[in-house]
Amino acid sequence: MTWPPREPNEPMTDEQLIAATVGERPIHGGPVYLAEYDHTWPDVFARHRERIAAALGERALQIEHVGSTSVPGLAAKPTIDILMVVASSANEDTYLPAMEAAGYELRIREPEWHEHRMFADRERTAQVHVLSDGNAEIERYLLFRDRLRTDQTDRERYERTKRELAKKDWKYVQNYADAKGSVVEEIIARAREVG
């Protein structure tokens, strides 16, 4: 789940994508592959959670399975999205060396957007989104996940949107993620109404 990177519904420009990327930004150039829900995804998350927890100990204040792979029955890009909360994501010295030693490489650094960082494992089976304790985006990730887990209508609507958008050609996968922004915002708003 490459989360919308700016204010809600504001897509990233190519320049912002390039500026936020650590290392080479691979051009996608085509449709996005969505896999049917895989019952092994929670186990893959559990292995990553254990690996991260062993590397960071108490510095990892929260490790959550988020994104479409965390929602039973939902088709998804077959990459596990993980939310990791630390005291300060801006203070990379407190977690970056341990994450690298555990086999994760820093791929995204966005100091201007919630001090968001994103790591990927070398096998590209997972993406770890790092935010600071108390950041409002944490609630958004969890509200969205929990709403999709518990509301069949929103889950089906989101999946229809994903499937329609996935068929299009995208220069970057982030462009596909940004295109889902309005639907994501509607679902989060409904989650808050019942919340």
Secondary structure, 3 states (H helix, E strand, C coil): CCCCCCCCCCCCCHHHHHHHECCCCCCCCECCCCECCCCCHHHHHHHHHHHHHHHHHHHCCEEEEECHHHCCCCCECCCEEEEEEECCCCCHHHCHHHHHHCCEEEEEEECCCCCEEEEEECCCCEEEEEEECCCHHHHHHHHHHHHHHHCHHHHHHHHHHHHHHHCCCECCHHHHHHHCHHHHHHHHHHHHHHC
